[in-house]
Amino acid sequence: MIDVHAHILPGYDDGAQQMSDALIMAEMAADSGVTGIAATPHVLDDRIPDPAALHAAFAALRFALDDCAIPVELYSGMEIMATEKTPSLLAAGKLLTLNGSRYPLLEFGFSETAAHMEKILYAVQAEGFIPILAHPERYYSLQDMPQRAMRMAENGILLQLDKDSILGKMEKNAVRCAHMLLSERCVHAVASDAHRPNYRTTRLNRAQEYTALHYSFEAAYLLFEENPYSIVHDLPVKSL
């Protein structure tokens, strides 16, 4: 499995606070069958981290993973809080996509309107990128109108669910919306959105097993393995 959304880069956001946290998270991921993780620190377009410092942080974490013989490949990335500036910042190369691919991971405030999300996502698309909408099940407007998320998927926006929504660990409306989107076959990937060793962890195996049992083995393979691999290697993804 490959995790395309994890807050494992130490000291950059509300995720791992120090290298020891990141290494524990990586070990937990490896123990659960994860072979690759995209480190996706939260980024605001008016507070973009210094590129040299950010790449040094990725390199330091890769070195620590190798030094501790943790068999997880680390991919660079960001979880970008999307605004009207995001399309041009991506086009200018000032924001990171996942592993340098065409796939940026984008989020919005949970109370954002569906119309505004669509406007920004389609503008990112127009710049030649393939946007991944992080945790669509957690936005209130999409919980109220899941058909808007379905329309996004029909129009080429990729939808990434958080594994804890599938497992019933998020608030009930997010859980309900996640399973509706899965049932409608408009999800493209499931990721951990991990933050700490003991909070929203990096373990993906239970969510994959649940998906295989309650949906299908094919869905579990596509959402946890094939599509995440395609994303970080800049290959086309498949629909359920």
Protein Blocks (a to p, Z undefined) as FASTA:
>chain_A
ZZfbdcfbghkammdfbfklmmmmmmmmmmnopabdcddddddfklcccfklmmmmmmmm
mmmmmmnopacdcdddddddddfklmmmmmnopaccehhiabdcddddfkbcfklmmmmm
mmmmmnopacddehkllpmklmmmmmlmmmmmmnopacdddfklmnopacfklmmmmmmm
mmnopafbdcfkiabfkgopabfklmmmmmmmmmcmklmmmmmmmmmmmmmnopacddZZ
